[in-house]
């Protein structure tokens, strides 16, 4: 009996994934649990294991195509079993409808260039067919956004809502190529060519306007997948977790001095440069050991205190913020933390992080130290319960034992989920962290 | 009160008149001579008549198949008569079209007295003044003659006289190796004259791609034309029944030539009869009327188009500008992109070109690729028996933008039309390669050159 290979649910917020590589090709034999394809989600790649042993009889979604999770992407047959096209789920098959609306599968016309199969049947997922039928909409009027023009329920919804994109934006080849290169949505470009066809100069004018004035006023920008995920996570966090905020001035002179003392030796020995963030990550991880509740996550009615201390570092990317986490920061030495950080940040920029690296964090540090920002409040990275916000370091006059002194001060903020962390505990956590950062020789003694 | 008054009824002026009338404007067209201007009466059309007539003679005389060709000759009177008949047909056709659009054609010299006011001075009868909301100056150009040369019309001619001459010079000197010089040289070579060309610049057809220039130079050379490059004409005088031309050759040596005729083809100057630019405050660039990209002059409501504004002095450029001006008068905002104006030359074989030459494209600093296809490899050209030619396509290596197309060979002037359309529509080189071409036609050569741009030509050895 044939087994369907589906694009797995890769995370609570993950809606779609792109198969970047089929490790197994059609006709290859595959073991259960063996990597069968590699999927890219939220700019991270994950290997997907085969759900069954047998022969990969059919690949339904080629490399480079983004499809919703739970889409059937391939078919595995048992050894010796003859594969027939009938084993492929048909578009009209009611059994393939599942609870997640619009998420179903692809009909099996491989390499079909249009949304219409060789038999003239328009390719659409069952939910889309049903919705179209209910609303008396002809599928041929809808421009599918799936692979090979496959129509999803969302496309029908867009049609109903009147927000469907015109199925055919008329633009010259050179205009299309420029728009593609500059990532400009052609739908927003006004065409000045014959019958308002979009010419290259129109795209150039659009570009120029965007460059001089930022995004032109009055434009509508469809959210990218990444942006949608961020938007959902941020509102989920802001509206479900009541935040409370704490700030403290932290003198960084001892830490900066400490770093300058240990840096040359470490640099020579390990060929890497410890950043001030590496020290903060370590101090935070050690502090979490003293306050395990800051490593907790709410799951249903329970508070789970996570077994690993993985400290995430917010990295700003053009597409949006991502937070790769340093694994076991409490048990890792400064050099190991620095190594992990350098590697993670570099791969974040290349879009080569794994989903695990982005989702394993149990506490987050967000730093705007390079900006002229004294302090800021951070939104928790769900399902975490604590996030540290670091402002710039300034020279300040401080009274100490009746003497005026100049000290380098950074304002460090803490946001916590007030559902499970009380104000006193949060204050205690931050105060202790300050203590650790101001006494580096004691804090990092065991390193 | 007219909506639109146009001075000059050439391919700029008459197109503006028709287009304006089509959009409901009340149009006045002032023409002092015949409709159609230089192009129809003394330029494009007459020379093409002569080119095709003399080409027929040349083809017959050099045929490997026809017999009895030794005695072949051409009746020059009939050739001139055919040309006159052709011009007459076309001019009367234009007059009919004007009439059908109810365009008022005023015969006489048009004078722009002030913006919106035009005086027409007919050859006979009283002068009349007209008012118009918009005025288009389209007075064209006339041959530019070197100051020390006196055109007598018989021994020393410009194209104005040459196209009505009823005898063939045994020996002719042509000053100017530009488009006009080369086309006239072709006519005389086909008629059997001994042709010498004096060109001031380092090469003939200076605006064209180097490969095109080389190929045309080679053809002229094969046909016995003598070409002197970097040659400065110094003197021209009539001596008895001959002309004596003195020029300084590339090495600075003075050379004297004797010929039956001298043709001066040293370019063209704008016609400003009736347009007193100083008094009107009309700004100029050199001799030419200054216009912006919308073809507006410095005077309100006054536009200028065609040879009068300089640039490429081509009939179709003037026509395109005419359409643009009318569109702008009607509230549009169009302009003519010089890069999309094709250039055609009817030489010993044809040249059709558009856009940048390879040298210009390289100088622009962009990364380019060149696709080529020789007529030699074209079934159609082989069947036609004329395999001398090639198609060359220059494209931006990154975007596939077609930057220039250069075609040399039979029907090149027609073939270039495809490149014009492709470039105007902003097609990429790959678009040209994907269009299906009828077989066996020369148009396949354009497709093959586009394929070769990606090293994918079918009828070329692996490169």
HADDOCK unambig.tbl for C-alpha pairs under 7 A between the chains (distance, minus, plus):
assign (segid A and resid 172 and name CA) (segid B and resid 425 and name CA) 6.32 0.50 0.50
assign (segid A and resid 172 and name CA) (segid B and resid 426 and name CA) 5.45 0.50 0.50
assign (segid A and resid 172 and name CA) (segid B and resid 427 and name CA) 6.40 0.50 0.50
assign (segid A and resid 173 and name CA) (segid B and resid 426 and name CA) 6.06 0.50 0.50
assign (segid A and resid 173 and name CA) (segid B and resid 427 and name CA) 5.23 0.50 0.50
assign (segid A and resid 173 and name CA) (segid B and resid 428 and name CA) 6.07 0.50 0.50
assign (segid A and resid 174 and name CA) (segid B and resid 399 and name CA) 6.99 0.50 0.50
assign (segid A and resid 174 and name CA) (segid B and resid 401 and name CA) 6.47 0.50 0.50
assign (segid A and resid 174 and name CA) (segid B and resid 426 and name CA) 5.58 0.50 0.50
assign (segid A and resid 174 and name CA) (segid B and resid 427 and name CA) 6.35 0.50 0.50
assign (segid A and resid 174 and name CA) (segid B and resid 428 and name CA) 6.38 0.50 0.50
assign (segid A and resid 177 and name CA) (segid B and resid 399 and name CA) 6.67 0.50 0.50
